[in-house]
Amino acid sequence: MIALLMTAPALPLAAQEDDRSVTERGLRLFLDGLIEDMEPALRDLEGLAQDATPFMEEMQRSLSDIVDDFDVYDVPEVLPNGDILIRRKTPLTPDLPGPDLRDPDMPEIEPNADGSIDL
């Protein structure tokens, strides 16, 4: 009888440890299954990244021909109409040369009296 009373407090602790190990095993099985299911998608994503690398490098080279330094620009701003505006941190002044991005075949654009330009 005394031995039974002395082991009684240990019974809930053993049950708790058993429940925890069952929960841990279930969680481990769930995560292993999830990883196994995601593996093909991750391999496809890795292949896509490898396929896109040459394109991204070419885009970077092309942009660097047009834009000397991205640090001179503010963060792009999306206007309510969906246009994206990228402002220079310090506006160009006439005495500072900048890249001439105008199309030589494009006619000269005349601003309106209020300074606006009709597109």
Residue pairs with C-beta under 8 A, 6 or more apart in sequence:
66 99
66 101
67 73
68 99
72 88
72 89
72 90
73 86
73 87
73 88
73 89
74 86
74 87
74 88
74 89
76 84
76 85
76 86
77 84
77 85
77 86
77 87
78 84
78 85
79 85
92 98
109 117
111 117
112 118
